[in-house]
Amino acid sequence: MNLPSMVVAVLAAQAFVHVPGPNPILMCGTPGAWDESVIEACDATKDGNTYYLFYHGVPKDKARWGSGSYRVGLATAPHPLGPWKKSGDRPVLDVGPAGSWDDHDVACAVILKGTRGKYFMWYSGKSRAETERPKPPGYLAKWDIGLATASKLEGPWTKCGKNPVLSDFGYVGSVIQHAGKYWLYAEHPINATAPDYGPISLATADSPEGPWTVCKDNPVLPPSERGAWDDGGCSEARVFWRDGLFHLFYGGAKEYQPRIKTRESIGYASSRDGLHFTRHVSNPVAPREAQPNAAAFAEVHALVEPPFIYAFHTLRYIDPATVPRARGRTSVLEDLGVQVLAMRRPFTLPMPVMTLDLLAAGAATDLGDCPPVCLGNITRVTLGIECRFASGARKGLTLHVRGSNDGLAYDAADILTCDLDCRTDSVSRRNVELKTKPPFIKVFVENRDESEPARQIKVTATLEG
């Protein structure tokens, strides 16, 4: 579906309004899970009324999960901002058998819907032999690209017999169909500009499995000039074609060693031919400083739903130990996040900030259970709470709202308290406008009934700007 020409003009030239999402939107797995150690962003897409977010993760107990490191998983949601729920308790794409080209890692999955109900997944893979061989100075990391197919996004995914379909072409970030060909964009060569970073390069083919031709004009997006915010290069980038332009959203950073401490934000570039991209004048369009405790927005995959662009990414923290929602987790080094870019004003953005199946009688949530809601570019905030009460309940809920200047330390006193009365014949709902607007807010919910639990609690912040 083509976007209006107004949208193209906004994307190419005008300012975006940046609204950080309710982050993290998806966290590492529980102890023993295949994605327990870290998770990183892959592709995002919509099919029917459901949103699909692919990611790759690493188990902590590799002995339990056998050979390999990265595997590909899937989460689904009814809205780009969530709530997101992982699909099953196993990866949807696993490493290959011992001795195969992808027996150590499968990662960086990108999705394209084909004809006749067929879905394509391109992914980057690496062998154990490649991982373990000595690395000389100036080593450029070697990752090959494979193809898998499925009849539905949840899988099962079947790997192509011709794999790898493209050798030594880095971290795949996007595949699109344009002008009768498949266009594959990847971060390649890896380590060319900084540790684990590189420029964005292109290969094309007539069919999903190739043969692929590497573009002679590569890279299509080199690092910026020395001294710029992204002079260290890019992590994966999502490219899409709309109304005469190629649009590219990418994670960019200055060179910083060790790599895990890199400070990375989201940039945007556009191109008429898909071969030569021009960076946006207001880059970075989503600076990581807008999100409390964010060190990096990496591996960016954008989903466009006018008037919003949802830029999904890996979320790294400046200080993982201070992440409030980390209780009981073995690692909080990398989760998944989303940044929202509004393409025009005015806009209205509903943001889910809390979803609970059950809150015990007399219990209350913790402030740390709520992500920070960033109000820097917001002019009006309405908070909505809903709940389904048990038939024996006699008292309702109380919504407490706390403010913060930095998104890390929150006031001890409420800036708003809202009671939701108990109705047992239907779902109870109430909306209230927030008159005081600090830079950040969080909420917690108290069940005033001492005998009955509250169920299906939802708190939504409707943000206007």
Secondary structure, 3 states (H helix, E strand, C coil): CCCCHHHHHHHHCCCCEEEECCCCCECCCCCCCCCCCEEEEEEEEEECCEEEEEEEEECCCHHHHCCCCCEEEEEEECCCCCCCEECCCCCCECCCCCCCCCCCEEEEEEEEECCCCCEEEEEEEECHHHHHCCCCCCCCECCEEEEEEECCCCCCCEECCCCCCECCCCEEEEEEEECCEEEEEEECCECCCECCEECEEEEEECCCCCCCEECCCCCCECCCCCCCCCCCCEEEEEEEEECCEEEEEEEEECCCCCHHHCCEEEEEEEECCCCCCEECCCCCCECHHHCCCEEEEEEEEEEEECCEEEEEEEEEECCHHHCHHHCCCCCCCEEEEEEEEECCCCCEEEEEEEEEEEECCCCECCHHHCCCEECCCCCEEEEEEEEEECCCCCCCEEEEEEEECCCCCCCCCCCEEEEECCCCCCCEEEEEECCCCCCEEEEEEEECCCCCCEEEEEEEEEEEC
